[in-house]
Amino acid sequence: MSTTAEHGRPPGPHPKPDRSPKQDRSRATRQRLLEAAVACLAEHGWAGSTVSVVAERAGVSRGAAQHHFPTREDLFTAAVEYVAEERSTALRALFPHGTTGDTRAVVTAVVDLYTGPLFRAALHLWVAASNEDQLRARVTELEARVGRETHRIAVDLLDADESRPGVRETVQGFLDMARGLGLANLLTDDTTRRRRVVAQWAALLEQALA
C-alpha cells in the first residue's frame, strides 16, 4: 500500500480549504441586507421597513432575505447590532491610538455619531420596540450591551479615572447628553446650538476629569 510520502507529499494534516465562493456570496448578501435594513429604518422608520422593502433595496429576493433572517425581528435586531458595531468601530477608528488629550475632539466625535444616520436607525427601532413585546426584550438586552461598550470607549478616550468619586456618573451624563442631542436632531437641524453645547460639555469634562 502506498503512503502519502511515497507520492512526494509529506505526511501530516491536510490544509483547510479556502472559503468557498458560495460562502462569500452568502456573507455578502447578509451584509447587503443589514446595510439596507439600517438605511430603511433611518429613512422610513419601522412601519415602512418591511422585509420585502429591505430585500428590494438590497437587491435580493424575499426568500433569500428570510433564509438569513427568518423573521422581521431577527433582521432588525441584527441590523441594530450591526449599527452598534459600526458605531464602536467608527469611534475607535477616529482615535486609533486611544486617548488624545483633546477632550473637545472626543466630545465632538461622540456627538457626531449620535446625531448621524446609524443612531437615527437605532432610534426608530427603539420606538418600535416600545410597542412590540417580542422586539422589546431583544432590543433592551442589545442596547444594554451597546451602552456598556460605548461607556468603556468613552472612558478610554477621555482617560477617565472611574475610581474617583463622581467620574463614572460624569461620563454617563455626557453620553446621555449626546443621546439627547441625537433625539433632538430627528426633528430639526440643531447644528448651531449643538456646537455651543459641545463646547460647554468639553469644558465641564476637562474640569471634572482633571
Salt bridges, closest charged atoms under 4 A:
ASP24 OD1 - ARG19 NE 2.54
GLU43 OE1 - HIS44 NE2 3.80
GLU43 OE1 - ARG57 NH1 2.91
ASP74 OD1 - ARG138 NH2 2.72
GLU81 OE2 - ARG145 NH2 2.56
ASP133 OD1 - ARG136 NH1 2.92
GLU149 OE2 - ARG92 NH2 3.66
GLU149 OE1 - ARG152 NH2 2.84
GLU162 OE2 - HIS151 NE2 2.65
GLU162 OE2 - ARG168 NH1 3.45
ASP176 OD1 - ARG179 NH2 2.37
ASP190 OD2 - ARG193 NH2 2.68
